């Protein structure tokens, strides 16, 4: 882990300018910064700075640095690049430097782009990647419990792979802190320190999975019932599971089995009986068994058409059209039919004012 110079971090964030603010965590604000790496190149990074300079939040950020630095690198857990510290009175306040995640959060993808929801293969892939992140944490010695698994804490890197972030509330399994988390995702069984276990994260994963399947927020006071758990449970009891499916995007017939299986996994995760919930390893195994679908790339010759046709289009998510086919990533199956030029173009957009090409 690299030790960064504080003054360089200040310069890289333009003195923590609001224009570089990219998010807020459980105890800090995150800024985009341009810092020089060991090879001398300017690199975009994310810098987490305490929202309030006091002892309690300082301990949380120090704890986050300690936990992340103890983890082996994992493709679906945010990478800690290093740290620095800011002098504040007689003490030094830590700052965390992480890899920059340029493509926003799962929450934004599901809820802030109503006209361009993610495809079903993308949703299945994200669920698998989050499960793999939890498996990595829970298999540590002692286990690391995130305690704040939610859609705003799932970010996408430059390759549109999802990564779990914000370890501000995370603890090692041998700790016994007071219960903490986010309402809507918080395990109701986690009522006292002695109830802390990896199954708390599994419950939150169940809520997240319902959110992925339905496109509905974990808590939405504009709806009745406001809780996604109560809403989905009622539909399952009435055998109206198809109503849970996000109606903004059609579900292909060949993926209906994946939908039903993922819904079944979500409901198991939400079981009031903690012993009935699967462990993270079981989640990974079951999600890897979902029907695989191939992925393809957009041909390079189509690049000029992107800027001409879609400069005014909205932001879209598009891992399936960029990633080559792999054996463990869920994608899109084009094997059974031809894709017209018009259909391909409909999945391409150019984000306004940034010149960043993204795909649906």
C-alpha positions as CSV (number, residue, x, y, z in Angstrom):
1,X,0.0,0.0,0.0
2,X,1.4,3.4,-1.1
3,X,1.8,6.4,1.2
4,X,0.6,9.4,-0.7
5,X,1.8,13.0,-0.1
6,X,-1.1,15.0,1.4
7,X,-0.3,18.2,-0.5
8,X,-0.3,16.2,-3.7
9,X,-3.7,14.9,-2.8
10,X,-5.0,18.4,-2.1
11,X,-3.6,19.5,-5.5
12,X,-5.1,16.5,-7.3
13,X,-8.6,17.3,-6.0
14,X,-8.3,21.0,-6.6
15,X,-8.4,21.6,-2.8
16,X,-11.3,19.2,-2.5
17,X,-13.4,21.2,-4.9
18,X,-17.2,20.5,-4.9
19,X,-16.8,19.9,-8.7
20,X,-14.7,16.9,-7.9
21,X,-17.1,15.5,-5.3
22,X,-18.3,12.1,-6.6
23,X,-20.1,10.6,-3.6
24,X,-20.7,10.3,0.1
25,X,-20.0,7.3,2.2
26,X,-21.2,6.3,5.7
27,X,-18.6,8.6,7.3
28,X,-16.8,10.4,4.5
29,X,-17.0,12.3,1.2
30,X,-15.3,10.9,-1.9
31,X,-13.5,13.1,-4.4
32,X,-12.0,12.4,-7.8
33,X,-8.3,13.2,-8.0
34,X,-5.5,13.0,-10.5
35,X,-2.3,11.7,-8.9
36,X,1.0,10.5,-10.3
37,X,1.6,6.8,-9.9
38,X,5.0,5.2,-9.3
39,X,5.8,5.2,-13.0
40,X,5.1,9.0,-13.2
41,X,1.8,8.8,-15.0
42,X,-1.2,10.8,-14.0
43,X,-3.9,8.4,-12.8
44,X,-7.5,9.1,-11.8
45,X,-8.2,7.9,-8.3
46,X,-10.9,8.3,-5.6
47,X,-10.0,10.0,-2.3
48,X,-12.2,9.4,0.7
49,X,-12.0,12.3,3.2
50,X,-13.8,12.5,6.6
51,X,-17.0,14.4,6.5
52,X,-16.5,15.5,10.1
53,X,-13.2,15.8,11.8
54,X,-13.7,14.0,15.1
55,X,-12.3,10.9,16.8
56,X,-15.2,8.5,16.1
57,X,-15.2,9.0,12.3
58,X,-11.4,9.0,12.2
59,X,-11.5,5.6,13.8
60,X,-14.0,4.3,11.2
61,X,-11.8,5.5,8.3
62,X,-8.7,4.0,9.9
63,X,-10.7,0.8,10.4
64,X,-11.6,0.8,6.7
65,X,-8.0,1.3,5.7
66,X,-7.0,-1.6,8.0
67,X,-9.6,-4.0,6.7
68,X,-9.1,-3.3,3.0
69,X,-5.3,-3.5,3.3
70,X,-5.7,-6.9,5.0
71,X,-7.7,-8.3,2.1
72,X,-6.2,-10.2,-0.9
73,X,-7.0,-8.4,-4.1
74,X,-10.4,-9.4,-5.5
75,X,-11.9,-8.4,-8.8
76,X,-15.2,-7.4,-7.2
77,X,-14.0,-5.6,-4.1
78,X,-12.7,-2.0,-4.5
79,X,-9.0,-1.8,-4.6
80,X,-7.2,0.2,-1.9
81,X,-4.2,2.1,-3.5
82,X,-2.9,3.8,-0.4
83,X,-3.5,6.5,2.2
84,X,-2.3,9.8,3.5
85,X,-3.2,12.0,6.5
86,X,-4.2,15.5,7.2
87,X,-2.9,17.4,10.2
88,X,-5.8,18.6,12.3
89,X,-4.8,20.3,15.6
90,X,-2.7,17.8,17.5
91,X,-3.7,14.8,15.5
92,X,-3.6,13.4,11.9
93,X,-6.8,12.5,10.1
94,X,-6.5,9.6,7.6
95,X,-7.5,9.9,4.0
96,X,-8.1,6.8,1.9
97,X,-7.0,6.6,-1.8
98,X,-8.9,4.0,-3.9
99,X,-9.2,3.0,-7.5
100,X,-11.5,5.3,-9.4
101,X,-14.9,3.8,-10.5
102,X,-16.0,5.9,-13.5
103,X,-19.4,4.3,-14.3
104,X,-21.5,5.1,-11.3
105,X,-23.5,2.9,-9.0
106,X,-26.0,0.1,-9.3
107,X,-28.5,2.4,-7.6
108,X,-28.1,5.0,-10.3
109,X,-28.4,2.4,-13.0
110,X,-31.6,0.9,-11.6
111,X,-33.4,4.1,-10.4
112,X,-32.0,7.2,-12.1
113,X,-32.2,6.0,-15.7
114,X,-35.9,5.0,-16.0
115,X,-35.9,4.9,-19.7
116,X,-32.7,2.8,-20.0
117,X,-32.8,0.0,-17.4
118,X,-30.1,-2.7,-17.4
119,X,-30.7,-5.8,-19.4
120,X,-31.5,-9.1,-17.7
121,X,-28.2,-10.7,-18.4
122,X,-26.5,-7.7,-16.8
123,X,-28.6,-8.1,-13.7
124,X,-27.8,-11.8,-13.3
125,X,-24.1,-11.0,-13.8
126,X,-24.1,-8.2,-11.2
127,X,-25.8,-10.5,-8.6
128,X,-23.1,-13.1,-9.2
129,X,-20.3,-10.6,-8.9
130,X,-21.6,-9.2,-5.6
131,X,-22.0,-12.8,-4.3
132,X,-18.3,-13.4,-5.2
133,X,-17.3,-10.3,-3.3
134,X,-19.2,-11.5,-0.2
135,X,-17.6,-15.0,-0.5
136,X,-14.2,-13.4,-0.5
137,X,-15.0,-11.3,2.6
138,X,-16.7,-14.1,4.5
139,X,-14.0,-16.6,3.8
140,X,-11.3,-14.4,5.4
141,X,-9.9,-15.4,8.8
142,X,-11.6,-14.0,10.8
143,X,-14.6,-13.3,8.4
144,X,-15.1,-9.7,7.4
145,X,-18.8,-8.6,7.6
146,X,-19.6,-5.6,5.4
147,X,-22.8,-4.6,7.2
148,X,-23.9,-2.2,4.5
149,X,-24.5,-4.2,1.3
150,X,-26.8,-2.0,-0.8
151,X,-27.1,-0.7,-4.4
152,X,-25.3,2.6,-3.7
153,X,-22.3,0.6,-2.5
154,X,-22.0,-1.3,-5.8
155,X,-20.0,0.7,-8.3
156,X,-18.9,-0.1,-11.9
157,X,-15.3,0.2,-13.1
158,X,-14.2,1.1,-16.6
159,X,-15.0,-2.3,-17.9
160,X,-18.5,-2.3,-16.3
161,X,-17.5,-4.9,-13.7
162,X,-19.2,-4.3,-10.4
163,X,-17.3,-3.8,-7.1
164,X,-18.3,-3.6,-3.5
165,X,-17.2,-0.4,-1.8
166,X,-17.5,1.5,1.5
167,X,-16.1,-0.5,4.3
168,X,-16.8,2.2,6.9
169,X,-19.2,-0.1,8.8
170,X,-17.3,-3.4,8.1
171,X,-16.0,-5.4,11.0
172,X,-14.0,-8.6,11.5
173,X,-16.1,-11.5,12.7
174,X,-14.4,-11.4,16.1
175,X,-15.7,-7.9,16.9
176,X,-18.9,-7.1,18.7
177,X,-20.0,-3.5,17.7
178,X,-23.5,-2.1,18.1
179,X,-25.9,-3.0,15.2
180,X,-25.5,-0.7,12.2
181,X,-26.6,-0.6,8.6
182,X,-29.1,1.0,6.2
183,X,-32.8,0.8,6.8
184,X,-34.5,-1.4,4.2
185,X,-31.4,-3.6,3.9
186,X,-30.7,-4.2,7.6
187,X,-31.3,-7.7,9.0
188,X,-34.2,-7.5,11.5
189,X,-32.5,-10.3,13.4
190,X,-29.4,-8.2,14.0
191,X,-30.7,-6.6,17.2
192,X,-27.7,-6.7,19.4
193,X,-23.9,-7.2,19.1
194,X,-24.2,-10.9,19.8
195,X,-26.4,-11.3,16.7
196,X,-23.5,-10.2,14.4
197,X,-22.8,-12.8,11.7
198,X,-22.1,-13.3,8.0
199,X,-25.8,-14.0,7.7
200,X,-26.5,-10.3,8.2
201,X,-24.8,-9.6,4.9
202,X,-26.7,-12.5,3.3
203,X,-30.0,-10.9,4.3
204,X,-28.9,-7.6,2.7
205,X,-27.9,-9.5,-0.4
206,X,-31.5,-10.8,-0.5
207,X,-32.9,-7.3,-0.5
208,X,-30.4,-6.2,-3.1
209,X,-31.4,-9.1,-5.3
210,X,-35.1,-8.2,-5.1
211,X,-34.0,-4.6,-6.1
212,X,-32.1,-6.0,-9.1
213,X,-35.1,-8.2,-10.2
214,X,-37.8,-5.6,-9.7
215,X,-36.1,-2.2,-10.3
216,X,-37.9,-1.1,-7.1
217,X,-36.1,0.7,-4.3
218,X,-35.6,-1.1,-1.0
219,X,-37.7,1.5,0.7
220,X,-40.1,3.6,-1.3
221,X,-42.5,5.7,0.7
222,X,-44.5,6.6,-2.4
223,X,-45.6,3.0,-2.7
224,X,-47.7,0.7,-0.6
225,X,-46.2,-1.3,1.0
226,X,-43.1,0.8,1.2
227,X,-40.8,-2.1,1.9
228,X,-39.7,-4.2,-1.0
229,X,-39.6,-7.2,1.2
230,X,-43.2,-6.9,2.2
231,X,-44.2,-6.2,-1.4
232,X,-42.4,-9.1,-2.9
233,X,-43.3,-11.6,-0.1
234,X,-47.0,-10.8,-0.6
235,X,-46.7,-11.5,-4.4
236,X,-44.8,-14.7,-3.8
237,X,-47.5,-15.9,-1.4
238,X,-50.2,-15.1,-4.0
239,X,-48.1,-17.0,-6.6
240,X,-47.8,-13.8,-8.6
241,X,-44.0,-13.9,-8.9
242,X,-44.1,-12.6,-12.5
243,X,-45.3,-9.3,-11.1
244,X,-42.0,-8.8,-9.4
245,X,-40.2,-8.7,-12.7
246,X,-39.1,-5.2,-13.8
247,X,-41.7,-4.2,-16.3
248,X,-39.5,-1.7,-18.0
249,X,-37.5,-4.4,-19.9
250,X,-39.0,-7.6,-21.3
251,X,-37.8,-10.9,-20.0
252,X,-36.7,-13.3,-22.7
253,X,-38.4,-16.7,-22.5
254,X,-35.1,-18.4,-22.3
255,X,-34.2,-16.4,-19.2
256,X,-37.4,-17.0,-17.2
257,X,-35.8,-19.9,-15.4
258,X,-32.9,-17.6,-14.3
259,X,-35.4,-15.1,-13.0
260,X,-37.3,-17.7,-11.0
261,X,-34.1,-19.2,-9.6
262,X,-32.7,-15.8,-8.6
263,X,-36.0,-14.9,-6.9
264,X,-35.9,-18.2,-5.0
265,X,-32.4,-17.4,-3.9
266,X,-33.5,-13.9,-2.7
267,X,-36.3,-15.3,-0.6
268,X,-34.0,-17.9,1.0
269,X,-31.6,-15.1,1.9
270,X,-34.5,-13.2,3.6
271,X,-35.6,-16.1,5.7
272,X,-36.3,-15.1,9.3
273,X,-34.5,-18.3,10.3
274,X,-30.8,-17.3,9.9
275,X,-29.7,-21.0,9.7
276,X,-31.9,-21.4,6.6
277,X,-30.1,-18.7,4.7
278,X,-27.4,-19.8,2.3
279,X,-23.8,-18.9,2.9
280,X,-21.9,-16.8,0.3
281,X,-20.3,-19.8,-1.2
282,X,-23.7,-21.4,-1.8
283,X,-24.8,-18.2,-3.5
284,X,-21.9,-18.3,-5.8
285,X,-22.4,-21.9,-6.7
286,X,-26.1,-21.5,-7.3
287,X,-25.7,-18.3,-9.4
288,X,-23.0,-19.9,-11.5
289,X,-25.5,-22.6,-12.4
290,X,-27.9,-20.1,-14.0
291,X,-28.3,-20.6,-17.7
292,X,-25.2,-19.1,-19.4
293,X,-25.7,-16.6,-22.3
294,X,-23.1,-15.6,-24.7
295,X,-21.8,-12.0,-25.1
296,X,-20.6,-10.2,-28.2
297,X,-18.8,-7.0,-29.1
298,X,-20.0,-4.0,-31.1
299,X,-17.9,-3.9,-34.4
300,X,-15.3,-1.1,-34.5
301,X,-16.6,0.2,-37.8
302,X,-19.7,1.5,-36.1
303,X,-17.7,4.1,-34.1
304,X,-18.5,7.0,-36.4
305,X,-22.2,6.3,-36.2
306,X,-22.2,6.6,-32.4
307,X,-21.4,10.3,-32.3
308,X,-23.6,11.2,-35.3
309,X,-26.8,9.4,-34.3
310,X,-26.8,9.4,-30.5
311,X,-25.1,12.6,-29.2
312,X,-28.4,13.5,-27.4
313,X,-29.2,10.1,-26.0
314,X,-29.3,9.3,-22.3
315,X,-26.6,7.4,-20.4
316,X,-26.8,3.6,-20.9
317,X,-25.2,0.6,-19.5
318,X,-23.6,-1.8,-21.9
319,X,-21.3,-4.5,-20.7
320,X,-22.8,-7.2,-22.8
321,X,-21.9,-5.6,-26.1
322,X,-18.3,-4.8,-25.2
323,X,-17.1,-7.8,-23.3
324,X,-15.9,-10.9,-25.1
325,X,-17.5,-14.2,-24.2
326,X,-16.3,-15.8,-21.0
327,X,-17.3,-19.0,-19.2
328,X,-18.3,-17.4,-15.9
329,X,-20.0,-14.2,-17.0
330,X,-23.6,-13.9,-17.8
331,X,-24.2,-12.1,-21.2
332,X,-26.5,-11.9,-24.1
333,X,-27.4,-14.8,-26.4
334,X,-27.4,-13.8,-30.1
335,X,-26.9,-17.4,-31.3
336,X,-30.6,-18.0,-32.1
337,X,-31.3,-15.0,-34.3
338,X,-29.8,-12.2,-36.3
339,X,-29.4,-8.7,-35.0
340,X,-30.2,-5.9,-37.4
341,X,-28.2,-2.7,-37.8
342,X,-31.1,-0.7,-36.4
343,X,-31.2,-2.9,-33.3
344,X,-27.5,-2.6,-32.7
345,X,-27.6,1.1,-33.1
346,X,-30.4,1.4,-30.6
347,X,-28.1,0.1,-28.0
348,X,-25.4,2.7,-28.5
349,X,-25.1,6.1,-27.1
350,X,-22.7,8.9,-26.6
351,X,-22.8,10.6,-23.2
352,X,-23.3,14.3,-23.8
353,X,-20.4,16.7,-23.1
354,X,-18.0,13.9,-22.1
355,X,-17.4,12.1,-25.3
356,X,-17.7,8.7,-23.5
357,X,-19.3,6.0,-25.5
358,X,-21.5,3.6,-23.5
359,X,-23.6,0.7,-24.5
360,X,-26.9,-0.7,-23.3
